[in-house]
Amino acid sequence: MRSLISTLPRRIGTAVAVALLVAWSLGPIYWSLVTSLTPPLHLLGTPSLWPREITFEHYAKLVGATSVSQGNAVQSVWPQFSAALVNSLVTSGLATVVTVVIAAFGAYAFVRLEFPGRDLLFVAVVATLAIPAYTVMIPLYRLMISLKLIDTYTGITLIYVSAFLPLALWLMRSVYQAMPISLEEAAWLDGAGRIYTLVHIVLPLSAPGLIASAILTFLNAWGQFMVPLVFSPTLATKPLTVLIPEFVTRNYIDFGLMNAAGILAIIPPVLLVLFLNRYLVSGLMAGATK
């Protein structure tokens, strides 16, 4: 009983800290959901923790229906929303695939191959993570213009890869360092080449690390705002993160539509993390022990 009383303040403190963390993390998402289900007229009144009247008008407007706002007919934004959704999926998917492939082979070279300046080159690559994005925005923009890659999937993908590859290389290098080289040596003794060994033995064993790199890259690319704001001026490549703020007009802010679009926009990354969460944890911990 005495021990229970002595640990009670610590347990209460832990419970309060967890509650605050959950509220801090999920509170904005919950409020966005409530706003997306609230009729436009009720959004102008006193805020409430749950809408007095639930409506799916904002979601209907996103997927093709028209609505009435302040007495005026509002056309559906589905053409713009669907195009931006495809753009987000394409750019994030391409960046993820290219980044993971390069990281898988590049990190293996940094771990298993001997060449002059190997460690220095790796440190230089990883050190680019400390460079703020806005410091290279102007020269990068001029480079993209000269290469005619503004507002193209190729240009956006290359920028994402250059930004997220150092982290993926760092993670995969830790994964390879934790793997015993004896497995590769046994394959070499059987006549297998280095590429064959990497593709058929090393990569399958490092699958958690590859999946963790893919998840982190996809999430980072999906949530990008500043890069597509500058390099994706039209719906040809504009993602959801740039399109949703454009629902703010000169005379009216459609809070319901913006929050409904935000709720739909978080579904792909949430599903990705829910289904691959165990691979993310094991991949991040793969290099912790040898």
VOPAGU-2260 file (C-alpha; in pm, 1 decimal, decimal comma):
REM VOPAGU-2260
SITE   aa  ch    i         X         Y         Z
SITE  MET   A    0       0,0       0,0       0,0
SITE  ARG   A    1     281,0     235,3      90,4
SITE  SER   A    2     460,6     160,2    -237,3
SITE  LEU   A    3     138,4     227,0    -427,7
SITE  ILE   A    4      98,6     563,8    -258,5
SITE  SER   A    5     461,9     653,3    -325,3
SITE  THR   A    6     432,2     576,9    -697,3
SITE  LEU   A    7      91,5     742,6    -736,9
SITE  PRO   A    8     226,7    1092,6    -819,2
SITE  ARG   A    9     457,9     945,1   -1083,6
SITE  ARG   A   10     173,9     749,5   -1241,9
SITE  ILE   A   11     -51,9    1054,0   -1242,1
SITE  GLY   A   12     223,4    1263,1   -1396,8
SITE  THR   A   13     280,8    1000,8   -1665,9
SITE  ALA   A   14     -92,1     981,6   -1742,8
SITE  VAL   A   15    -119,5    1359,6   -1768,1
SITE  ALA   A   16     186,7    1378,0   -1995,1
SITE  VAL   A   17      46,9    1108,0   -2223,1
SITE  ALA   A   18    -293,4    1279,7   -2233,4
SITE  LEU   A   19    -132,2    1611,2   -2325,1
SITE  LEU   A   20      76,3    1445,0   -2595,6
SITE  VAL   A   21    -228,7    1271,6   -2745,3
SITE  ALA   A   22    -430,4    1594,7   -2733,8
SITE  TRP   A   23    -143,5    1787,6   -2893,2
SITE  SER   A   24    -106,4    1528,3   -3172,5
SITE  LEU   A   25    -467,6    1436,6   -3245,1
SITE  GLY   A   26    -641,6    1758,2   -3140,7
SITE  PRO   A   27    -586,8    1943,1   -3470,8
SITE  ILE   A   28    -699,3    1638,5   -3669,3
SITE  TYR   A   29   -1013,8    1604,5   -3459,4
SITE  TRP   A   30   -1092,2    1975,4   -3493,7
SITE  SER   A   31   -1039,6    1952,5   -3869,2
SITE  LEU   A   32   -1281,7    1658,5   -3883,8
SITE  VAL   A   33   -1543,2    1847,2   -3681,2
SITE  THR   A   34   -1509,0    2153,1   -3904,8
SITE  SER   A   35   -1543,1    1942,1   -4219,1
SITE  LEU   A   36   -1874,4    1799,7   -4089,3
SITE  THR   A   37   -2019,8    2136,4   -3980,8
SITE  PRO   A   38   -2262,5    2327,1   -4208,3
SITE  PRO   A   39   -2122,5    2654,3   -4345,9
SITE  LEU   A   40   -2367,4    2873,1   -4150,7
SITE  HIS   A   41   -2278,4    2704,2   -3820,4
SITE  LEU   A   42   -1908,9    2771,9   -3879,4
SITE  LEU   A   43   -1982,5    3141,6   -3828,0
SITE  GLY   A   44   -2128,3    3079,6   -3481,8
SITE  THR   A   45   -1982,1    2965,4   -3150,6
SITE  PRO   A   46   -1738,7    2674,7   -3192,3
SITE  SER   A   47   -1842,5    2341,7   -3040,5
SITE  LEU   A   48   -1661,5    2014,6   -2977,0
SITE  TRP   A   49   -1908,6    1833,4   -3202,6
SITE  PRO   A   50   -2130,4    1979,5   -3477,3
SITE  ARG   A   51   -2491,9    2034,7   -3377,9
SITE  GLU   A   52   -2584,9    1926,4   -3729,5
SITE  ILE   A   53   -2369,5    1694,7   -3938,9
SITE  THR   A   54   -2335,5    1758,7   -4310,3
SITE  PHE   A   55   -2129,0    1599,5   -4584,2
SITE  GLU   A   56   -2171,5    1899,9   -4810,5
SITE  HIS   A   57   -1801,4    1983,9   -4808,1
SITE  TYR   A   58   -1701,1    1630,1   -4903,4
SITE  ALA   A   59   -1968,5    1623,3   -5173,6
SITE  LYS   A   60   -1824,9    1942,3   -5318,0
SITE  LEU   A   61   -1483,5    1775,5   -5335,5
SITE  VAL   A   62   -1606,8    1468,0   -5520,5
SITE  GLY   A   63   -1832,8    1629,9   -5776,8
SITE  ALA   A   64   -2145,5    1789,5   -5630,1
SITE  THR   A   65   -2236,6    2158,1   -5635,2
SITE  SER   A   66   -2344,9    2347,3   -5324,0
SITE  VAL   A   67   -2480,0    2679,5   -5209,1
SITE  SER   A   68   -2266,2    2915,0   -5001,9
SITE  GLN   A   69   -2398,6    3254,2   -4887,0
SITE  GLY   A   70   -2679,4    3222,5   -5139,0
SITE  ASN   A   71   -2447,3    3157,4   -5432,8
SITE  ALA   A   72   -2401,0    2830,2   -5618,8
SITE  VAL   A   73   -2050,3    2690,2   -5568,6
SITE  GLN   A   74   -1914,9    2457,2   -5832,4
SITE  SER   A   75   -1737,7    2134,5   -5743,3
SITE  VAL   A   76   -1361,0    2146,9   -5708,1
SITE  TRP   A   77   -1324,1    1777,5   -5794,8
SITE  PRO   A   78   -1127,7    1839,3   -6119,3
SITE  GLN   A   79    -865,6    2041,9   -5933,8
SITE  PHE   A   80    -867,4    1815,8   -5627,0
SITE  SER   A   81    -834,9    1493,0   -5825,1
SITE  ALA   A   82    -552,7    1636,9   -6036,2
SITE  ALA   A   83    -365,9    1751,9   -5724,6
SITE  LEU   A   84    -421,8    1412,7   -5560,3
SITE  VAL   A   85    -270,9    1235,6   -5860,6
SITE  ASN   A   86      19,8    1478,9   -5859,2
SITE  SER   A   87      86,1    1412,4   -5491,4
SITE  LEU   A   88      78,0    1037,1   -5544,6
SITE  VAL   A   89     299,7    1048,5   -5853,0
SITE  THR   A   90     567,0    1282,1   -5717,2
SITE  SER   A   91     578,3    1114,9   -5375,4
SITE  GLY   A   92     581,8     767,7   -5529,5
SITE  LEU   A   93     854,3     848,9   -5781,9
SITE  ALA   A   94    1068,3    1018,0   -5518,5
SITE  THR   A   95    1026,9     719,1   -5287,0
SITE  VAL   A   96    1122,7     460,3   -5549,0
SITE  VAL   A   97    1424,1     651,0   -5679,4
SITE  THR   A   98    1548,3     740,7   -5330,8
SITE  VAL   A   99    1519,6     386,0   -5195,8
SITE  VAL   A  100    1691,6     231,6   -5499,4
SITE  ILE   A  101    1983,9     474,4   -5486,5
SITE  ALA   A  102    2010,9     441,5   -5107,3
SITE  ALA   A  103    2008,7      61,4   -5125,4
SITE  PHE   A  104    2305,4      48,9   -5364,1
SITE  GLY   A  105    2484,3     361,6   -5242,1
SITE  ALA   A  106    2480,3     268,2   -4873,4
SITE  TYR   A  107    2612,1     -78,6   -4959,2
SITE  ALA   A  108    2904,4      82,7   -5140,5
SITE  PHE   A  109    2979,4     301,7   -4838,1
SITE  VAL   A  110    2986,7      -4,6   -4611,4
SITE  ARG   A  111    3142,4    -286,1   -4815,1
SITE  LEU   A  112    3358,5    -117,2   -5079,4
SITE  GLU   A  113    3696,3      38,9   -5010,7
SITE  PHE   A  114    3774,9     357,5   -5202,5
SITE  PRO   A  115    3962,7     679,0   -5120,6
SITE  GLY   A  116    3763,6     934,4   -4924,6
SITE  ARG   A  117    3475,4     695,8   -4852,8
SITE  ASP   A  118    3402,0     817,7   -4500,3
SITE  LEU   A  119    3462,2    1182,3   -4590,3
SITE  LEU   A  120    3223,8    1158,4   -4884,5
SITE  PHE   A  121    2956,5     997,9   -4668,3
SITE  VAL   A  122    2989,9    1269,5   -4403,8
SITE  ALA   A  123    2967,5    1536,5   -4674,0
SITE  VAL   A  124    2647,7    1382,4   -4814,2
SITE  VAL   A  125    2480,6    1349,3   -4474,3
SITE  ALA   A  126    2590,9    1700,2   -4375,6
SITE  THR   A  127    2360,5    1840,0   -4643,8
SITE  LEU   A  128    2073,0    1760,4   -4406,5
SITE  ALA   A  129    2182,8    2061,1   -4203,1
SITE  ILE   A  130    2148,8    2302,2   -4496,4
SITE  PRO   A  131    1819,5    2498,6   -4480,6
SITE  ALA   A  132    1612,9    2453,5   -4793,9
SITE  TYR   A  133    1554,7    2824,3   -4846,9
SITE  THR   A  134    1930,7    2888,9   -4881,3
SITE  VAL   A  135    1945,8    2689,8   -5206,9
SITE  MET   A  136    1600,9    2781,4   -5338,6
SITE  ILE   A  137    1711,5    3063,4   -5571,8
SITE  PRO   A  138    2008,8    2884,5   -5733,4
SITE  LEU   A  139    1799,5    2567,7   -5760,4
SITE  TYR   A  140    1520,2    2762,4   -5928,9
SITE  ARG   A  141    1762,7    2910,0   -6181,7
SITE  LEU   A  142    1902,5    2561,8   -6248,5
SITE  MET   A  143    1556,3    2415,7   -6301,6
SITE  ILE   A  144    1470,9    2697,3   -6543,6
SITE  SER   A  145    1787,1    2640,4   -6745,7
SITE  LEU   A  146    1708,6    2267,6   -6764,6
SITE  LYS   A  147    1339,9    2336,2   -6846,9
SITE  LEU   A  148    1229,2    2123,6   -6549,4
SITE  ILE   A  149     994,8    2374,4   -6385,8
SITE  ASP   A  150     644,5    2229,9   -6340,0
SITE  THR   A  151     749,9    1877,5   -6443,7
SITE  TYR   A  152     740,1    1548,2   -6255,9
SITE  THR   A  153    1107,7    1497,8   -6334,4
SITE  GLY   A  154    1210,7    1827,1   -6178,7
SITE  ILE   A  155    1004,7    1780,5   -5863,0
SITE  THR   A  156    1125,6    1422,2   -5824,0
SITE  LEU   A  157    1490,4    1521,5   -5858,8
SITE  ILE   A  158    1451,2    1791,4   -5593,7
SITE  TYR   A  159    1282,6    1548,5   -5353,9
SITE  VAL   A  160    1549,5    1283,7   -5412,2
SITE  SER   A  161    1831,1    1529,6   -5347,2
SITE  ALA   A  162    1660,7    1636,5   -5023,3
SITE  PHE   A  163    1566,5    1294,3   -4883,3
SITE  LEU   A  164    1849,0    1072,9   -5011,0
SITE  PRO   A  165    2099,7    1163,2   -4733,2
SITE  LEU   A  166    1861,3    1040,2   -4461,9
SITE  ALA   A  167    1788,5     718,9   -4652,8
SITE  LEU   A  168    2162,3     661,4   -4706,1
SITE  TRP   A  169    2229,1     712,6   -4337,6
SITE  LEU   A  170    1957,1     465,7   -4239,4
SITE  MET   A  171    2057,1     197,4   -4489,8
SITE  ARG   A  172    2425,0     230,7   -4398,8
SITE  SER   A  173    2336,1     150,3   -4036,9
SITE  VAL   A  174    2133,0    -150,4   -4154,2
SITE  TYR   A  175    2420,0    -290,0   -4363,3
SITE  GLN   A  176    2672,2    -232,9   -4085,3
SITE  ALA   A  177    2457,0    -442,0   -3849,3
SITE  MET   A  178    2448,9    -735,8   -4093,5
SITE  PRO   A  179    2723,6   -1002,9   -4060,1
SITE  ILE   A  180    2950,9   -1016,7   -4361,2
SITE  SER   A  181    2981,2   -1394,5   -4324,9
SITE  LEU   A  182    2660,9   -1443,6   -4525,9
SITE  GLU   A  183    2806,4   -1253,1   -4818,4
SITE  GLU   A  184    3140,7   -1433,3   -4790,2
SITE  ALA   A  185    2962,5   -1767,9   -4806,7
SITE  ALA   A  186    2786,7   -1658,6   -5124,9
SITE  TRP   A  187    3114,6   -1539,5   -5275,4
SITE  LEU   A  188    3275,2   -1875,9   -5203,0
SITE  ASP   A  189    2989,7   -2039,5   -5396,3
SITE  GLY   A  190    3073,2   -1824,7   -5697,8
SITE  ALA   A  191    2812,3   -1550,3   -5657,4
SITE  GLY   A  192    2906,9   -1201,6   -5774,1
SITE  ARG   A  193    2877,1    -891,8   -5560,2
SITE  ILE   A  194    2566,3    -762,0   -5740,5
SITE  TYR   A  195    2396,8   -1102,2   -5719,9
SITE  THR   A  196    2479,2   -1122,9   -5349,9
SITE  LEU   A  197    2342,0    -776,1   -5287,2
SITE  VAL   A  198    2017,9    -830,2   -5478,1
SITE  HIS   A  199    1937,6   -1187,8   -5369,9
SITE  ILE   A  200    2082,4   -1205,5   -5019,1
SITE  VAL   A  201    2150,7    -864,7   -4866,5
SITE  LEU   A  202    1843,7    -672,4   -4985,0
SITE  PRO   A  203    1588,3    -935,3   -4871,2
SITE  LEU   A  204    1750,1    -938,7   -4526,0
SITE  SER   A  205    1746,9    -559,3   -4511,6
SITE  ALA   A  206    1378,2    -532,1   -4609,7
SITE  PRO   A  207    1275,0    -359,3   -4282,5
SITE  GLY   A  208    1535,3     -89,3   -4344,1
SITE  LEU   A  209    1422,9     -45,1   -4703,9
SITE  ILE   A  210    1058,5     -15,8   -4597,6
SITE  ALA   A  211    1147,5     232,5   -4323,0
SITE  SER   A  212    1339,7     443,5   -4575,3
SITE  ALA   A  213    1045,8     427,0   -4815,7
SITE  ILE   A  214     795,8     532,4   -4547,8
SITE  LEU   A  215    1004,4     827,0   -4429,9
SITE  THR   A  216    1068,9     940,8   -4785,6
SITE  PHE   A  217     702,5     914,0   -4885,8
SITE  LEU   A  218     582,2    1101,5   -4576,7
SITE  ASN   A  219     836,3    1379,1   -4626,9
SITE  ALA   A  220     750,3    1413,1   -4995,6
SITE  TRP   A  221     373,9    1402,1   -4930,2
SITE  GLY   A  222     393,2    1685,0   -4677,5
SITE  GLN   A  223     612,4    1917,3   -4882,6
SITE  PHE   A  224     480,2    2268,3   -4931,0
SITE  MET   A  225     758,6    2515,8   -5004,9
SITE  VAL   A  226     920,1    2318,2   -5288,9
SITE  PRO   A  227     599,7    2258,8   -5490,6
SITE  LEU   A  228     483,3    2612,3   -5412,6
SITE  VAL   A  229     784,8    2741,1   -5606,8
SITE  PHE   A  230     841,4    2468,0   -5864,6
SITE  SER   A  231     480,0    2358,5   -5936,0
SITE  PRO   A  232     292,9    2673,6   -6043,3
SITE  THR   A  233      14,9    2494,3   -6235,0
SITE  LEU   A  234    -210,3    2192,1   -6191,2
SITE  ALA   A  235      25,2    1994,9   -6414,5
SITE  THR   A  236     226,5    1903,5   -6104,4
SITE  LYS   A  237      65,8    2100,3   -5817,3
SITE  PRO   A  238       7,0    1872,6   -5512,9
SITE  LEU   A  239    -263,3    1883,5   -5248,8
SITE  THR   A  240     -47,6    2073,9   -5000,8
SITE  VAL   A  241     -42,9    2372,3   -5238,3
SITE  LEU   A  242    -396,4    2338,0   -5375,3
SITE  ILE   A  243    -580,3    2329,5   -5040,4
SITE  PRO   A  244    -464,8    2678,1   -4924,6
SITE  GLU   A  245    -590,1    2811,9   -5257,2
SITE  PHE   A  246    -947,3    2747,6   -5141,8
SITE  VAL   A  247    -912,1    3083,9   -4966,2
SITE  THR   A  248   -1065,9    3343,1   -5196,5
SITE  ARG   A  249   -1052,7    3720,7   -5180,1
SITE  ASN   A  250   -1391,7    3756,4   -5013,1
SITE  TYR   A  251   -1455,7    3421,1   -4847,7
SITE  ILE   A  252   -1263,6    3144,8   -4670,5
SITE  ASP   A  253   -1427,5    2805,2   -4710,1
SITE  PHE   A  254   -1312,6    2650,4   -4383,5
SITE  GLY   A  255   -1531,1    2343,9   -4429,2
SITE  LEU   A  256   -1396,7    2267,7   -4775,4
SITE  MET   A  257   -1035,3    2320,3   -4668,7
SITE  ASN   A  258   -1069,7    2089,9   -4369,1
SITE  ALA   A  259   -1256,9    1824,9   -4568,9
SITE  ALA   A  260    -977,6    1827,5   -4823,9
SITE  GLY   A  261    -722,8    1805,6   -4543,6
SITE  ILE   A  262    -895,6    1502,7   -4391,9
SITE  LEU   A  263    -896,6    1324,6   -4727,8
SITE  ALA   A  264    -534,8    1423,5   -4788,6
SITE  ILE   A  265    -408,1    1254,2   -4472,5
SITE  ILE   A  266    -569,9     919,7   -4554,8
SITE  PRO   A  267    -288,8     781,8   -4780,5
SITE  PRO   A  268      -2,9     850,9   -4535,5
SITE  VAL   A  269    -210,4     729,1   -4240,6
SITE  LEU   A  270    -289,0     400,9   -4416,9
SITE  LEU   A  271      75,8     363,1   -4513,3
SITE  VAL   A  272     193,7     401,6   -4154,4
SITE  LEU   A  273     -81,6     180,3   -4010,6
SITE  PHE   A  274      -2,8    -112,6   -4238,9
SITE  LEU   A  275     377,1     -77,9   -4235,6
SITE  ASN   A  276     433,3      53,7   -3883,8
SITE  ARG   A  277     606,4    -262,7   -3760,4
SITE  TYR   A  278     853,6    -243,8   -4049,1
SITE  LEU   A  279     919,0     121,4   -3970,0
SITE  VAL   A  280    1008,6      47,6   -3607,3
SITE  SER   A  281    1225,0    -255,8   -3688,7
SITE  GLY   A  282    1395,6     -69,4   -3973,1
SITE  LEU   A  283    1481,7     228,1   -3755,2
SITE  MET   A  284    1618,1      -6,0   -3486,7
SITE  ALA   A  285    1807,3    -229,2   -3730,1
SITE  GLY   A  286    2136,3     -45,8   -3684,7
SITE  ALA   A  287    2107,0      -7,7   -3308,4
SITE  THR   A  288    2275,3    -340,4   -3231,6
SITE  LYS   A  289    2519,2    -570,6   -3404,7
